[in-house]
Amino acid sequence: MLHSLENEKAIESYWLDADNGKRRKYYKITRVGEKLLEDKKSEWQIYTKAVNSVIGGFCFE
């Protein structure tokens, strides 16, 4: 999943040295990623409202 997000330019990765001498890979969200996240949140809200209307569940807003 992280590789596909990198390919979509939604995240960037970089390496840093840890205190124990090993290298760790870190990820940072990009502006493209922030837009994608907002779109997915909106999609999720629409989906949960639809499911809750069918099953009669409680809707958190």
C-alpha positions in Angstrom: 0.0 0.0 0.0 2.8 2.4 0.8 4.4 1.8 -2.5 1.2 2.6 -4.4 0.8 5.8 -2.4 4.3 6.8 -3.3 3.7 6.1 -7.0 0.6 8.3 -6.8 2.7 11.1 -5.2 0.4 11.0 -2.1 3.4 10.3 0.2 7.2 10.8 0.2 9.7 8.6 1.9 13.0 9.3 3.4 15.6 7.5 5.5 17.1 8.6 8.8 19.7 6.9 11.0 18.3 5.7 14.4 20.1 5.9 17.7 21.0 2.2 17.4 22.8 2.8 14.1 20.1 1.2 11.9 18.4 3.2 9.2 14.6 3.8 9.4 12.3 4.7 6.6 9.8 7.5 7.3 6.9 8.7 5.3 5.4 12.2 4.9 2.0 13.1 3.4 2.1 15.4 0.4 -0.4 18.0 -0.7 -1.7 15.4 -3.2 -2.0 13.0 -0.3 -3.9 15.5 1.8 -6.4 16.0 -1.0 -6.7 12.2 -1.5 -7.3 11.8 2.3 -10.1 14.5 2.3 -11.7 12.8 -0.8 -11.6 9.4 1.0 -13.1 10.8 4.2 -15.9 12.3 2.2 -16.5 8.9 0.4 -16.5 7.1 3.8 -19.1 9.5 5.2 -21.4 8.9 2.3 -20.9 5.2 2.5 -21.5 5.0 6.3 -24.7 7.2 6.0 -26.0 4.8 3.4 -25.3 1.7 5.4 -26.7 3.2 8.6 -29.9 4.2 6.8 -30.3 0.6 5.6 -29.5 -1.1 9.0 -30.9 1.6 11.2 -27.6 2.3 12.9 -26.5 5.4 14.7 -24.7 8.0 12.5 -21.7 9.9 14.0 -21.2 13.3 12.5 
